[in-house]
Amino acid sequence: MAIPTSQGVTVSDVAVRTSEIAATISDIADVASRNTAEAGTSLTAARQLAGMAEQMNGLVTRFRF
């Protein structure tokens, strides 16, 4: 038996929507976690690139007149 609320929505409807909202929040948390991991990967790549640029600068400096 569905129990209507004051706006004609049943408690069951509210429970379903609440569950959907919780699932969406969980999905957002997962995306945020993956973004954090990818940001770490990007930072590592940027540091490696900076190191390579430094090495290249050192090599180029040897060939200057």
Chimera marker file (.cmm) of the C-alpha trace (Angstrom):
<marker_set name="trace">
<marker id="1" x="0.000" y="0.000" z="0.000" r="1" g="1" b="0" radius="0.5"/>
<marker id="2" x="1.484" y="3.329" z="-1.073" r="1" g="1" b="0" radius="0.5"/>
<marker id="3" x="1.193" y="6.116" z="1.439" r="1" g="1" b="0" radius="0.5"/>
<marker id="4" x="0.752" y="9.501" z="-0.248" r="1" g="1" b="0" radius="0.5"/>
<marker id="5" x="2.522" y="12.574" z="1.069" r="1" g="1" b="0" radius="0.5"/>
<marker id="6" x="0.901" y="16.001" z="1.224" r="1" g="1" b="0" radius="0.5"/>
<marker id="7" x="1.881" y="16.651" z="-2.426" r="1" g="1" b="0" radius="0.5"/>
<marker id="8" x="0.577" y="13.348" z="-3.790" r="1" g="1" b="0" radius="0.5"/>
<marker id="9" x="3.988" y="11.709" z="-3.985" r="1" g="1" b="0" radius="0.5"/>
<marker id="10" x="4.235" y="8.369" z="-2.251" r="1" g="1" b="0" radius="0.5"/>
<marker id="11" x="6.822" y="7.538" z="0.372" r="1" g="1" b="0" radius="0.5"/>
<marker id="12" x="8.015" y="4.824" z="-1.993" r="1" g="1" b="0" radius="0.5"/>
<marker id="13" x="8.610" y="7.465" z="-4.710" r="1" g="1" b="0" radius="0.5"/>
<marker id="14" x="10.628" y="9.528" z="-2.259" r="1" g="1" b="0" radius="0.5"/>
<marker id="15" x="12.667" y="6.476" z="-1.278" r="1" g="1" b="0" radius="0.5"/>
<marker id="16" x="13.437" y="5.705" z="-4.931" r="1" g="1" b="0" radius="0.5"/>
<marker id="17" x="14.514" y="9.310" z="-5.633" r="1" g="1" b="0" radius="0.5"/>
<marker id="18" x="16.632" y="9.343" z="-2.476" r="1" g="1" b="0" radius="0.5"/>
<marker id="19" x="18.360" y="6.170" z="-3.636" r="1" g="1" b="0" radius="0.5"/>
<marker id="20" x="18.970" y="7.690" z="-7.083" r="1" g="1" b="0" radius="0.5"/>
<marker id="21" x="20.438" y="10.824" z="-5.506" r="1" g="1" b="0" radius="0.5"/>
<marker id="22" x="22.730" y="8.726" z="-3.305" r="1" g="1" b="0" radius="0.5"/>
<marker id="23" x="23.914" y="6.782" z="-6.361" r="1" g="1" b="0" radius="0.5"/>
<marker id="24" x="24.605" y="10.034" z="-8.228" r="1" g="1" b="0" radius="0.5"/>
<marker id="25" x="26.598" y="11.397" z="-5.295" r="1" g="1" b="0" radius="0.5"/>
<marker id="26" x="28.586" y="8.166" z="-5.214" r="1" g="1" b="0" radius="0.5"/>
<marker id="27" x="29.292" y="8.497" z="-8.951" r="1" g="1" b="0" radius="0.5"/>
<marker id="28" x="30.478" y="12.077" z="-8.443" r="1" g="1" b="0" radius="0.5"/>
<marker id="29" x="32.796" y="10.932" z="-5.647" r="1" g="1" b="0" radius="0.5"/>
<marker id="30" x="34.244" y="8.253" z="-7.955" r="1" g="1" b="0" radius="0.5"/>
<marker id="31" x="34.862" y="10.804" z="-10.711" r="1" g="1" b="0" radius="0.5"/>
<marker id="32" x="36.519" y="13.167" z="-8.234" r="1" g="1" b="0" radius="0.5"/>
<marker id="33" x="38.776" y="10.350" z="-7.056" r="1" g="1" b="0" radius="0.5"/>
<marker id="34" x="39.794" y="9.479" z="-10.619" r="1" g="1" b="0" radius="0.5"/>
<marker id="35" x="40.441" y="13.157" z="-11.360" r="1" g="1" b="0" radius="0.5"/>
<marker id="36" x="42.713" y="13.358" z="-8.329" r="1" g="1" b="0" radius="0.5"/>
<marker id="37" x="44.673" y="10.333" z="-9.543" r="1" g="1" b="0" radius="0.5"/>
<marker id="38" x="44.959" y="11.772" z="-13.051" r="1" g="1" b="0" radius="0.5"/>
<marker id="39" x="46.130" y="15.105" z="-11.654" r="1" g="1" b="0" radius="0.5"/>
<marker id="40" x="48.915" y="13.227" z="-9.877" r="1" g="1" b="0" radius="0.5"/>
<marker id="41" x="49.864" y="11.534" z="-13.138" r="1" g="1" b="0" radius="0.5"/>
<marker id="42" x="49.917" y="14.911" z="-14.902" r="1" g="1" b="0" radius="0.5"/>
<marker id="43" x="52.116" y="16.365" z="-12.172" r="1" g="1" b="0" radius="0.5"/>
<marker id="44" x="54.574" y="13.491" z="-12.530" r="1" g="1" b="0" radius="0.5"/>
<marker id="45" x="54.685" y="13.958" z="-16.307" r="1" g="1" b="0" radius="0.5"/>
<marker id="46" x="55.221" y="17.712" z="-15.925" r="1" g="1" b="0" radius="0.5"/>
<marker id="47" x="58.116" y="17.138" z="-13.520" r="1" g="1" b="0" radius="0.5"/>
<marker id="48" x="59.701" y="14.646" z="-15.918" r="1" g="1" b="0" radius="0.5"/>
<marker id="49" x="59.301" y="17.098" z="-18.783" r="1" g="1" b="0" radius="0.5"/>
<marker id="50" x="60.906" y="19.856" z="-16.706" r="1" g="1" b="0" radius="0.5"/>
<marker id="51" x="63.833" y="17.537" z="-15.966" r="1" g="1" b="0" radius="0.5"/>
<marker id="52" x="64.261" y="16.726" z="-19.652" r="1" g="1" b="0" radius="0.5"/>
<marker id="53" x="64.130" y="20.424" z="-20.532" r="1" g="1" b="0" radius="0.5"/>
<marker id="54" x="66.854" y="21.088" z="-17.974" r="1" g="1" b="0" radius="0.5"/>
<marker id="55" x="69.011" y="18.321" z="-19.474" r="1" g="1" b="0" radius="0.5"/>
<marker id="56" x="68.442" y="19.633" z="-22.982" r="1" g="1" b="0" radius="0.5"/>
<marker id="57" x="69.375" y="23.132" z="-21.877" r="1" g="1" b="0" radius="0.5"/>
<marker id="58" x="72.614" y="21.761" z="-20.456" r="1" g="1" b="0" radius="0.5"/>
<marker id="59" x="73.425" y="20.003" z="-23.726" r="1" g="1" b="0" radius="0.5"/>
<marker id="60" x="72.637" y="23.069" z="-25.836" r="1" g="1" b="0" radius="0.5"/>
<marker id="61" x="74.793" y="25.242" z="-23.607" r="1" g="1" b="0" radius="0.5"/>
<marker id="62" x="77.849" y="23.133" z="-24.527" r="1" g="1" b="0" radius="0.5"/>
<marker id="63" x="77.421" y="23.997" z="-28.225" r="1" g="1" b="0" radius="0.5"/>
<marker id="64" x="77.225" y="27.749" z="-27.801" r="1" g="1" b="0" radius="0.5"/>
<marker id="65" x="80.108" y="29.756" z="-29.172" r="1" g="1" b="0" radius="0.5"/>
<link id1="1" id2="2" r="1" g="1" b="0" radius="0.2"/>
<link id1="2" id2="3" r="1" g="1" b="0" radius="0.2"/>
<link id1="3" id2="4" r="1" g="1" b="0" radius="0.2"/>
<link id1="4" id2="5" r="1" g="1" b="0" radius="0.2"/>
<link id1="5" id2="6" r="1" g="1" b="0" radius="0.2"/>
<link id1="6" id2="7" r="1" g="1" b="0" radius="0.2"/>
<link id1="7" id2="8" r="1" g="1" b="0" radius="0.2"/>
<link id1="8" id2="9" r="1" g="1" b="0" radius="0.2"/>
<link id1="9" id2="10" r="1" g="1" b="0" radius="0.2"/>
<link id1="10" id2="11" r="1" g="1" b="0" radius="0.2"/>
<link id1="11" id2="12" r="1" g="1" b="0" radius="0.2"/>
<link id1="12" id2="13" r="1" g="1" b="0" radius="0.2"/>
<link id1="13" id2="14" r="1" g="1" b="0" radius="0.2"/>
<link id1="14" id2="15" r="1" g="1" b="0" radius="0.2"/>
<link id1="15" id2="16" r="1" g="1" b="0" radius="0.2"/>
<link id1="16" id2="17" r="1" g="1" b="0" radius="0.2"/>
<link id1="17" id2="18" r="1" g="1" b="0" radius="0.2"/>
<link id1="18" id2="19" r="1" g="1" b="0" radius="0.2"/>
<link id1="19" id2="20" r="1" g="1" b="0" radius="0.2"/>
<link id1="20" id2="21" r="1" g="1" b="0" radius="0.2"/>
<link id1="21" id2="22" r="1" g="1" b="0" radius="0.2"/>
<link id1="22" id2="23" r="1" g="1" b="0" radius="0.2"/>
<link id1="23" id2="24" r="1" g="1" b="0" radius="0.2"/>
<link id1="24" id2="25" r="1" g="1" b="0" radius="0.2"/>
<link id1="25" id2="26" r="1" g="1" b="0" radius="0.2"/>
<link id1="26" id2="27" r="1" g="1" b="0" radius="0.2"/>
<link id1="27" id2="28" r="1" g="1" b="0" radius="0.2"/>
<link id1="28" id2="29" r="1" g="1" b="0" radius="0.2"/>
<link id1="29" id2="30" r="1" g="1" b="0" radius="0.2"/>
<link id1="30" id2="31" r="1" g="1" b="0" radius="0.2"/>
<link id1="31" id2="32" r="1" g="1" b="0" radius="0.2"/>
<link id1="32" id2="33" r="1" g="1" b="0" radius="0.2"/>
<link id1="33" id2="34" r="1" g="1" b="0" radius="0.2"/>
<link id1="34" id2="35" r="1" g="1" b="0" radius="0.2"/>
<link id1="35" id2="36" r="1" g="1" b="0" radius="0.2"/>
<link id1="36" id2="37" r="1" g="1" b="0" radius="0.2"/>
<link id1="37" id2="38" r="1" g="1" b="0" radius="0.2"/>
<link id1="38" id2="39" r="1" g="1" b="0" radius="0.2"/>
<link id1="39" id2="40" r="1" g="1" b="0" radius="0.2"/>
<link id1="40" id2="41" r="1" g="1" b="0" radius="0.2"/>
<link id1="41" id2="42" r="1" g="1" b="0" radius="0.2"/>
<link id1="42" id2="43" r="1" g="1" b="0" radius="0.2"/>
<link id1="43" id2="44" r="1" g="1" b="0" radius="0.2"/>
<link id1="44" id2="45" r="1" g="1" b="0" radius="0.2"/>
<link id1="45" id2="46" r="1" g="1" b="0" radius="0.2"/>
<link id1="46" id2="47" r="1" g="1" b="0" radius="0.2"/>
<link id1="47" id2="48" r="1" g="1" b="0" radius="0.2"/>
<link id1="48" id2="49" r="1" g="1" b="0" radius="0.2"/>
<link id1="49" id2="50" r="1" g="1" b="0" radius="0.2"/>
<link id1="50" id2="51" r="1" g="1" b="0" radius="0.2"/>
<link id1="51" id2="52" r="1" g="1" b="0" radius="0.2"/>
<link id1="52" id2="53" r="1" g="1" b="0" radius="0.2"/>
<link id1="53" id2="54" r="1" g="1" b="0" radius="0.2"/>
<link id1="54" id2="55" r="1" g="1" b="0" radius="0.2"/>
<link id1="55" id2="56" r="1" g="1" b="0" radius="0.2"/>
<link id1="56" id2="57" r="1" g="1" b="0" radius="0.2"/>
<link id1="57" id2="58" r="1" g="1" b="0" radius="0.2"/>
<link id1="58" id2="59" r="1" g="1" b="0" radius="0.2"/>
<link id1="59" id2="60" r="1" g="1" b="0" radius="0.2"/>
<link id1="60" id2="61" r="1" g="1" b="0" radius="0.2"/>
<link id1="61" id2="62" r="1" g="1" b="0" radius="0.2"/>
<link id1="62" id2="63" r="1" g="1" b="0" radius="0.2"/>
<link id1="63" id2="64" r="1" g="1" b="0" radius="0.2"/>
<link id1="64" id2="65" r="1" g="1" b="0" radius="0.2"/>
</marker_set>
